[in-house]
Amino acid sequence: MERQDASLNTAKSPTGGAGWREVARVLPVLFVVRWGAWAIALIRVAFGDLPDDQTRHEPLLLLVTLAQSLATAVYVPFLRPQLPGSARVRFAAGKDLVALGLVDVAAVLAVVYFAGGFRTPYEEYIYASLLVPAFLLDRRGAALLAAGFLAAFFAVISLQAGTVDGPWFHESVSRFAALIVVPVLVVVVVQYLSELSQTLREQREQARAALAENVRLQREREELAAQEERSRIAREIHDGIAQSIYMLTLNLEKAAEVASNEPGLARRLADLVGLAKEALLEVRYYIFDLKPLLSGDVGLSATIRSQVQEFSAVSGLPVQLAVEGEERPLPLALSTSLYRIAQEALANVYRHAEASNILVRLTYGVDSVSLEVEDDGRGFEVASAGKGGRGLSSMRQRIQELGGRLDIASALGNGASLRVTLPIEVA
């Protein structure tokens, strides 16, 4: 049973009966009952004092019913898993098992005819043939199965006896009632077990769904708590460390102005001012990592504009922002990547370019968005880009993951231009 496809485990029968998982659990029991019924017939034929009309086709009928039981028992665990994938999908709801059960019932009725009709030693074996189809069908199908079986059963008995009004009842009204009641009871009980099994399956699925929902809610609560904690830390860094470094920068700048008549000290203080500003930028980046600015209805251009203003305020470098094209909402991963790329590009300009002017251009295309950062600094050799700590290697990796393109143009003494183009999935 374990060899069945996982896709079959949750399938329902075409008529709304038990799911395949329940069928896979119950079928072995049904087959055990079937083999028990065949064993009773074997004992009756072999050791019972039966009339000649019940044994005239033996041991042929025993061999036929043995082969029949083997075929039905072997099909499910061994032959069914070997079917092509398309057939397994087609039979996932148990249509083939219903058909197999109905064929089995028809074969059993033939056994009834050749084994003496009303006085057949295969009585339990006959009723056992109803187990599988009764379990798989819904109420309407099970009712039709019981009615059809009784009609066919009495038709076969009448045909074997050569008459429709006797003598196969042998004046035994109670026996006649049993012939009607027992098949109906088998179908009713098995159908009840099928519905009970389906109910239990639905309850298990509801319990699993409720558990999954609880896990999801718990994760959301944990994520919300983590976001609140990150926001708290970001506020503390902004109000504490960032403000302290900013005040340190201002004091160092004032000290550099006072010490302007001492070139060596002034130069040293200017270097410390640069280090303090760079540290302040790094702290700002950490604040963004803890509390991303890209949230709610804030667009990418507004976020880049805030970033540019903050960078200009900290670094003292003039930065011009140009937004071209029609702005529209972008996937969060794409917006965040562009924000971080702009962040890293501006940091590189501040650390290495010695620029006096910076241009940031954000362009919205039909199926792409691009970000360009230009400066009029000292430039660099493009062939060596990424080897001097400029952070270009991390940019390239981020851009490659998003299927974008990175273009760099620079020459010593002529500034630099970095352009990133990322595709936008158009529905």
JOBELRA-V521277 format. One record per run of one state. SS is the DSSP state (a for helix, b for strand, c for the rest). FROM is the first residue (numbers start at 1). TO is the last residue. Records with the same first field share a line. If there is no record, write none. Layout:
SS->FROM-TO + FROM-TO
This chain:
c->1-5 + 9-11 + 13-18 + 48-51 + 56-59 + 83-84 + 91-94 + 115-116 + 120-122 + 129-129 + 137-138 + 162-172 + 262-262 + 291-299 + 316-317 + 325-331 + 354-356 + 365-367 + 376-381 + 385-391 + 402-404 + 411-415 + 424-427
a->6-8 + 20-47 + 52-55 + 60-82 + 85-90 + 95-114 + 117-119 + 123-128 + 130-136 + 139-161 + 173-261 + 263-290 + 300-315 + 332-353 + 382-384 + 392-401
b->12-12 + 19-19 + 318-324 + 357-364 + 368-375 + 405-410 + 416-423
